[in-house]
């Protein structure tokens, strides 16, 4: 991890590879912070900070994404969802000719949440899951993010 920065719901762990963002992890509150390792990581942290202040902020970061062709298609669809809006797993699944559960699994495997806003994908009957969890702290983070964007 190249940096760990505070967030209203805990700590964000930032991983980069050269001048590419490769990962964002939601770490528990109280995780020790880590100053950015280089200028690119400082820029990633600055942009994440701007998003946490202004949910309409649009990221402009080069990404390096490891994932299957299918997951990358799901992440592309998710990236099209504007702040303050949501889409259902089933809607995205229908567009891609797959099952809602497969879309949910791809959301959970998203290496750069916030930049690829998987929190904007919900179930037909509520929030759905987040980070492969159906309850607990991950759902509190998803609720916070959706509330942050609806203001």
C-alpha positions in Angstrom: 0.0 0.0 0.0 1.4 3.4 -1.0 -0.8 5.5 1.3 -3.5 5.3 3.9 -5.8 8.4 4.3 -8.6 9.2 6.6 -12.3 9.0 5.4 -15.5 9.7 7.3 -16.2 6.0 7.6 -12.6 4.7 8.3 -9.4 4.7 6.3 -8.8 4.4 2.6 -5.8 2.3 1.6 -4.3 3.4 -1.7 -2.2 1.1 -4.0 -0.5 2.4 -7.1 1.8 0.9 -9.7 4.0 3.6 -11.2 1.6 6.3 -12.3 -1.5 4.2 -12.3 -4.0 3.6 -9.5 -4.4 -0.1 -8.9 -6.4 -0.4 -5.7 -8.5 1.3 -3.1 -9.3 -0.6 0.1 -11.8 0.3 2.9 -9.8 -0.2 6.1 -11.4 0.0 9.6 -11.4 3.1 11.7 -8.3 3.5 13.7 -6.0 2.0 11.1 -2.7 3.9 11.2 -2.4 6.5 8.4 0.5 6.4 5.9 1.6 9.5 4.0 1.6 9.1 0.2 4.8 7.5 -1.1 5.2 9.7 -4.2 3.7 12.6 -6.2 1.2 10.4 -8.1 -0.1 8.8 -4.9 -0.4 12.4 -3.4 -2.6 13.3 -6.4 -4.7 10.1 -5.9 -5.2 11.1 -2.3 -6.0 14.7 -3.3 -8.7 13.6 -5.7 -10.2 11.2 -3.2 -10.3 14.1 -0.7 -12.1 16.3 -3.2 -14.7 13.5 -3.8 -15.2 13.2 -0.1 -15.9 16.9 0.1 -17.9 17.2 -3.1 -19.7 14.1 -4.4 -20.0 15.6 -7.9 -16.2 15.7 -8.3 -15.1 13.6 -11.3 -11.9 11.6 -11.0 -9.2 11.9 -13.6 -6.8 9.1 -12.8 -5.1 6.5 -14.9 -6.1 3.1 -13.8 -4.6 -0.4 -14.1 -7.3 -2.9 -13.6 -6.8 -6.6 -13.1 -9.9 -8.6 -13.9 -11.7 -10.8 -16.4 -13.2 -9.4 -19.6 -16.7 -9.8 -18.0 -15.7 -7.9 -14.9 -14.3 -5.1 -17.0 -17.6 -4.8 -18.9 -19.5 -4.5 -15.6 -17.0 -1.9 -14.3 -17.4 0.1 -17.5 -21.2 0.1 -17.0 -20.9 1.1 -13.4 -18.5 4.0 -14.4 -21.4 5.4 -16.4 -23.7 5.9 -13.4 -23.6 9.6 -12.3 -23.3 10.7 -8.7 -26.6 10.8 -7.0 -28.1 8.1 -9.2 -28.3 4.3 -8.7 -28.8 1.3 -11.0 -30.0 -2.2 -10.1 -27.9 -5.3 -10.4 -30.7 -6.8 -12.6 -30.8 -3.8 -15.0 -27.0 -4.1 -15.6 -27.3 -7.9 -15.9 -30.0 -7.6 -18.5 -27.9 -5.2 -20.6 -25.0 -7.6 -20.4 -27.0 -10.8 -20.9 -26.0 -12.3 -17.6 -27.4 -12.8 -14.1 -27.7 -10.2 -11.4 -25.6 -12.3 -9.0 -22.7 -12.2 -11.6 -23.0 -8.4 -11.7 -22.9 -8.4 -7.9 -19.8 -10.5 -7.8 -18.1 -8.2 -10.3 -19.0 -5.2 -8.2 -17.5 -6.9 -5.1 -14.3 -7.5 -7.1 -13.9 -3.9 -8.1 -10.3 -2.9 -7.3 -10.9 0.8 -7.3 -14.2 1.6 -5.5 -15.2 5.3 -5.4 -13.4 5.8 -8.8 -15.5 3.0 -10.3 -18.6 3.7 -8.1 -19.9 0.2 -7.3 -21.8 1.6 -4.3 -24.2 3.1 -6.9 -25.5 -0.4 -7.8 -28.3 -1.6 -5.6 -30.7 -4.5 -5.4 -34.4 -4.4 -6.4 -35.3 -4.6 -2.7 -32.8 -2.4 -1.0 -29.1 -1.7 -0.8 -27.9 -5.1 -1.8 -24.4 -6.0 -0.7 -21.1 -4.2 -0.7 -17.5 -5.6 -0.8 -19.0 -9.1 -0.7 -20.9 -8.4 2.5 -24.6 -8.3 3.1 -24.4 -6.6 6.5 -22.2 -4.8 8.9 -19.6 -2.1 8.4 -19.4 -2.4 4.6 -23.1 -1.6 4.3 -22.7 1.4 6.6 -20.0 2.6 4.1 -22.4 2.1 1.2 -25.1 4.0 3.0 -22.8 6.8 3.8 -21.6 7.1 0.2 -25.1 7.1 -1.2 -26.3 9.6 1.4 -23.2 11.8 0.6 -24.1 11.8 -3.1 -27.8 12.5 -2.6 -27.3 15.8 -0.8 
